C-alpha cells in the first residue's frame, strides 16, 4: 500500500496530498540546503529528472532516442552539485540514456549505475515528432511501434524494486530519470503523477514496502 504525507522542510516546495504543489522556488538549485535529516528507519531516494535538451525546447518527443544535454541542461545539472556534495550517498543510478547519465555525473560527481529500466517510454513512430495536443489521447494506448503505458509502468516499477533491494533502510540514493519514468515513480507513492520539469527534484522515502513523497522542488534558472 502507498500513501502521501506533506512534511514541511527548510524552504522547500512541499507536495500536499490533494492540494497540488506549493512551490517556494530557489533562485538556483545550488542554493538549496539538503533539508531535514533522513529518518533513521527510512531509505531516501532523490529522484532527479535529466537536464534540458534542444528537443525539450523544440517540443519534440525524445523517447529512447539518445538526445544529449544542451548547454543549459549541463548548467542545470551542475547547479545541483552543492546540494548533493553534503549528502552521503550510497549509490547513484540513472537510465542508460546519455542525457540522464550525464546529468547524474554532473550533479553528484559520480559515474552512475546505468539501468535501462529507468529509460524514457519508447514512443515508436512518434519519436522525433513535435508534440501535438491530439497525441495526448493516443498515448493512453500504445504508440505505433512503441511501448504501452502498462509496459512502461511495469518496467519502471521493477527497476525501483531492484534498487531498493540493494540497499539498507537508512541509505540515500540518487535516481536520474525522465519525464515518463519519473512520473511512474511518483505514482508508486500515490502522488498525482505530475510531470517533473527538467532538472527538477522529487524526494521520496521508502519504508517497509511503502513509498512517501517528501517534497518536490523545481529547478529555477
N, C-alpha and C positions, 0 to 999 in steps of 0.2 A: 504494500500500500504506500501511497505517496501523499505528501502534504506540503503546503507553503506557509511559511511564517514571515512576518515583517519585523526583522531585527534591526534596530537603528544602530548605525556605526558612525564613525567620525567623518562628517561631511561627505557622506556617500549617498548616491541615489538609491532609494530603497524600493524594492518591489513589494507591494502590499496586495495580498490576495483580494481580487475583486475590485481593486481600486486603480489599476494601471500602474504606471511608473512615475515616481516622484524624482525628477532629475535636478539635483543640485550640482551643476556641471563644473568640473575643474577647468581652469583655463588651458592646462595641458595635462595629459595623463601623468607626466613625470613629476608633477607637483603633488600627486596624491600620496597619502600615507597608507601603510598597509592595513590600518583599521584594527579592530579588536583581535586579541589572540585567538588562535584556533581552539575550540573547546577540546578538553582532554580526551573525550571519548568519540570524537568525530573526525573523519577524514575530510580534508578541504580540497576542492577542485576549482582551480581558476580557469574558467572557460573563456578563451580569447578568440574572437574572430580575426581572420587574417587582415592585413592592411589593404589599403585601396590599390586597385589595378586600373589600367587605362580602360579596360572593358567595364568596370564598375561605373566609371564616369560616363561612358557611352551608353550604358544601359543594356549591354549585351549579355546574353546567357552564357556563362562560362562552363558550367557543369564540370566535367572532368577533363576539359582541355587545360593544359598546363600553362596558364597565363601568368607571367611574372608580376611581381610588385612594381608599381610605379615609384618614382622618387618620393612622392607624397606618402605612399604606403610604407616605404622604408623609414621615413621620418616618423610616421605614426608608431611603427613597431619599436624604434629606438626610444621613443618617449616613455615607454613603459619600463625601461631598464632600471630607473631609480626606484620604482615601486617594487620590482622583484628582487633587487640586489639585497634587500634586508630580510627576505623571507627564505628560510631554509627549505629548499625544495627537494623532495625525494626523487622526482623524475620530471622530465619534460616530454610531452607527446605532441605529435602533430599528424595531420593527414600526410599522404605520400605526395601531395602536390606541392610544387616549389613555393607558391605564394604563402602557404601555411608554414612550411618548414623554415623558410627564411624569416618569416615573422617571429617564429618561436626562437630562433637563434639570436636575432637582433634584440628581442625583448628580454631574454633571460641570460644571454651569453653562453648558452649551452646548445650543443647539437642535439636535436630532438630524436626520440624514438619514433620512427615513421610507421603509421598504421593506416592501411587502406580502408579499414572500417570507418575511419573518420572523414573520408573523402566526401566532396560535394555530391549531390544527386547526379546521376548520369541522365542527361536530358536528351540523349539520342539526336534525332534530326533537328531539334530546336537549338542545339549548341551553336553558338556564333550568331544567332538571330538577335535582333534588337527586341527587348521586352515590349509586349503589347498587352493592353488590358484584357483583350479577349483570350489570351493564353491562360488566364487565371483559372477558368473553369476546366480547361483541357488538362491542366496539371493536377487536378483532383484525381485523374485517372493515370494512364501510362503514356508518356510522350512517345511518339512513333520511334521505335527502335531503342527506347530508353528504359529507365528504371521506374517501377511503380512506387507510389508513396509507401505502401506496406514494405516493399523490399528495402527502401531507404531506412525506414524506422527499425526494421529487424536488424539490419546491418550495423547501424549506429548503436543500438541497444546492446548488441553482443560485444561491440568494441568497448563500450563503457563498462560492461560487466567484466571483461578481460582485464581492464585497467585496475578496477578496484580489487580484483582477486590477487593482484600482485603487490598490494600494499597493506600496511598496518592501519589501525584505527586512527592514529594521530598523524599520518603522513599528509603532506601538502604537495599537490602536483599541478602542473600547467598542462592544459589541453588546448591546442590551437586548431581550430576547425573552420567551417564555412557557414554561410547563411542557413542552408538546409540542414546540415548535420548538427549545428548548434541549436537550431530550433527543436530538433528531436530530443537533444539532451535536456533542454529546458522543460519539455513536455513530460519527461520522466519524473520531474519534481511536481507535476500537477500544475505548472505555471501556464498561463496563457502564452502559447508559443510564438511570441513576437519575434520578428527578425532582428537579430543584433546588427547594428551598424558596423561598418568596417572599423577594426581595431577597438571595438567595444568589449567590455569585460563583464562576465557574469560570474559571481562567486557562489558555488554550491557546496553544501555539506552533505556527507553521506554517513549514515549510521544504521547498522542492523537492517540493511536492505531498503532503507528509506532515503530518498533524496529531498533536500530542502533548498530552496533559493534563499540565499543570504542577502545578496544585493546584486543590482545590475547598474553598471555605470557606463555612460557613453564616452567615447573619445571625442574631445573637442579641440579643434585646432586653435 
